[in-house]
Amino acid sequence: MPTQIKVPTVGESIKTVYIADWKKNTGTYCNAGDIICEIETDKASQEIPTEVAGVITTLAEVGDELPIGGILATIDESIDAPITENHNSNEQINRDSAENGISDPDKEKQEILTTPSARIHAEELGIDLSKITGSGKKGRILKEDVLATTEKSKSIQTSTSIASNDNVGTASNEVDGATRKRMSMMRRTIANRLVSAQNEAAMLTTFNEADMSQIIDLRKKHQKQFIETHGVKLGYMSLFVKAVVHALKTVPNVNASINGNDIITYDQQHIGVAISTEKGLVVPVIRNADQLTLAEIEKSIINHAEKARSGNVDLNDLTGGTFSITNGGIFGSMMSTPILNPPQSGILGMHTIQERPVALNGEVVIRPMMYLALTYDHRIVDGREAVTFLVTVKEFIEKPELNLID
């Protein structure tokens, strides 16, 4: 009986996953430990290995939604690994064939990466798979690509018919030179959450600016000792985390969320820090940030960033945040209005540091300035509280205490 490869538990709150990509095809032999597919949740992606060796006999489809414990694939362990004794002679035959202009049709078919259902639909509809550009990873042809080709063919036929009968052209939805790409589960979730935040929360953004002179001097003065003592650099984000924690204690309503008709105010400060990855933005959480030193915060940020960008983020690290910080300044953003991360009621936007003329004691001086933006849920947070929160962050950053250096 074939061995079933099932969807593993990937997080306490995760009930279903989506198939993002297959690393192996049906009929392919795989060794124990080989990565056979990549799954996605609404928070992250994860590669799935096989624990047994054998030939893959059935596969779920790319894009399929499966429950935890659902069957990803089956593997026939009774089939031995392919014999490779004639590898060199086969290579010579292939070279000779190529030199004589002889192609191997079976090899050409194998080089077309498709999902099982895409292959079946193509055969039923009489579509040549070699004429289709796949939208899956590494150009893999998905069922949707086959169906889209069929629809496009119908559209062209309809347009031609209308043009010949009525002399009226029909505009296509596709633009010449455009590329269609299936949204990943993470991107779809990000999109849905952003729209949900816009529709459900009464979002409002207030702005201020901070003179970064003292925080820059603080880092320069203590950076060498900080690195020698803790093995990490003192960055801006850890200082802003400290500033936010201080402000949350001053204005508790910003550290709250709505549940039905109730307002839940949190005693702990679990700060989410937005990290950009190739697949999208993730917001891992620094738990109990108020109890951590600057060095501990820096190490936590580095650890989260490394795992997020390598695709190995722990899903439990992405839940439970009570407030978030995002730094568009690393990309050069001068000012923005960050969107809430539901169900949180506040998010702080950091921006690029830019030297600007400012009035100081009746004189115009040049100072390194940063615009700060606080987006908040006006259902919970009043304007006075929002402004107080942001001014508290500003004052903390402009006059950092030396006892922050642990």
Rosetta blueprint (number, residue, H / E / L):
1 M L
2 P L
3 T E
4 Q E
5 I E
6 K E
7 V L
8 P L
9 T L
10 V L
11 G L
12 E L
13 S L
14 I L
15 K L
16 T E
17 V E
18 Y E
19 I E
20 A E
21 D E
22 W E
23 K L
24 K L
25 N L
26 T L
27 G L
28 T L
29 Y E
30 C E
31 N L
32 A L
33 G L
34 D L
35 I E
36 I E
37 C E
38 E E
39 I E
40 E E
41 T L
42 D L
43 K L
44 A L
45 S E
46 Q E
47 E E
48 I E
49 P E
50 T L
51 E L
52 V L
53 A L
54 G E
55 V E
56 I E
57 T E
58 T E
59 L E
60 A L
61 E L
62 V L
63 G L
64 D L
65 E E
66 L E
67 P E
68 I L
69 G L
70 G L
71 I E
72 L E
73 A E
74 T E
75 I E
76 D E
77 E L
78 S L
79 I L
80 D L
81 A L
82 P L
83 I L
84 T L
85 E L
86 N L
87 H H
88 N H
89 S H
90 N H
91 E H
92 Q H
93 I H
94 N H
95 R H
96 D H
97 S H
98 A H
99 E H
100 N L
101 G L
102 I L
103 S L
104 D L
105 P H
106 D H
107 K H
108 E H
109 K H
110 Q H
111 E L
112 I L
113 L L
114 T E
115 T L
116 P H
117 S H
118 A H
119 R H
120 I H
121 H H
122 A H
123 E H
124 E H
125 L H
126 G L
127 I L
128 D L
129 L H
130 S H
131 K H
132 I L
133 T L
134 G L
135 S L
136 G L
137 K H
138 K H
139 G H
140 R L
141 I E
142 L L
143 K H
144 E H
145 D H
146 V H
147 L H
148 A H
149 T H
150 T H
151 E H
152 K H
153 S H
154 K H
155 S H
156 I H
157 Q H
158 T H
159 S H
160 T H
161 S H
162 I H
163 A H
164 S H
165 N H
166 D H
167 N L
168 V L
169 G L
170 T L
171 A L
172 S L
173 N L
174 E L
175 V L
176 D L
177 G L
178 A L
179 T L
180 R L
181 K L
182 R L
183 M L
184 S L
185 M H
186 M H
187 R H
188 R H
189 T H
190 I H
191 A H
192 N H
193 R H
194 L H
195 V H
196 S H
197 A H
198 Q H
199 N H
200 E H
201 A L
202 A L
203 M E
204 L E
205 T E
206 T E
207 F E
208 N E
209 E E
210 A E
211 D E
212 M L
213 S H
214 Q H
215 I H
216 I H
217 D H
218 L H
219 R H
220 K H
221 K H
222 H H
223 Q H
224 K H
225 Q H
226 F H
227 I H
228 E H
229 T H
230 H H
231 G L
232 V L
233 K L
234 L L
235 G L
236 Y H
237 M H
238 S H
239 L H
240 F H
241 V H
242 K H
243 A H
244 V H
245 V H
246 H H
247 A H
248 L H
249 K H
250 T H
251 V L
252 P H
253 N H
254 V H
255 N L
256 A E
257 S E
258 I E
259 N E
260 G L
261 N L
262 D E
263 I E
264 I E
265 T E
266 Y L
267 D L
268 Q L
269 Q L
270 H L
271 I E
272 G E
273 V E
274 A L
275 I E
276 S E
277 T E
278 E L
279 K L
280 G E
281 L E
282 V E
283 V L
284 P L
285 V E
286 I E
287 R L
288 N L
289 A H
290 D H
291 Q H
292 L L
293 T L
294 L H
295 A H
296 E H
297 I H
298 E H
299 K H
300 S H
301 I H
302 I H
303 N H
304 H H
305 A H
306 E H
307 K H
308 A H
309 R H
310 S L
311 G L
312 N L
313 V L
314 D L
315 L H
316 N H
317 D H
318 L H
319 T L
320 G L
321 G L
322 T L
323 F E
324 S E
325 I E
326 T E
327 N E
328 G H
329 G H
330 I H
331 F H
332 G L
333 S L
334 M L
335 M L
336 S L
337 T L
338 P L
339 I L
340 L L
341 N L
342 P L
343 P L
344 Q L
345 S L
346 G E
347 I E
348 L E
349 G E
350 M E
351 H L
352 T L
353 I L
354 Q E
355 E E
356 R E
357 P E
358 V E
359 A E
360 L E
361 N L
362 G L
363 E E
364 V E
365 V E
366 I E
367 R E
368 P E
369 M E
370 M E
371 Y E
372 L E
373 A E
374 L E
375 T E
376 Y E
377 D E
378 H L
379 R L
380 I L
381 V L
382 D L
383 G H
384 R H
385 E H
386 A H
387 V H
388 T H
389 F H
390 L H
391 V H
392 T H
393 V H
394 K H
395 E H
396 F H
397 I H
398 E H
399 K L
400 P L
401 E L
402 L H
403 N H
404 L H
405 I L
406 D L
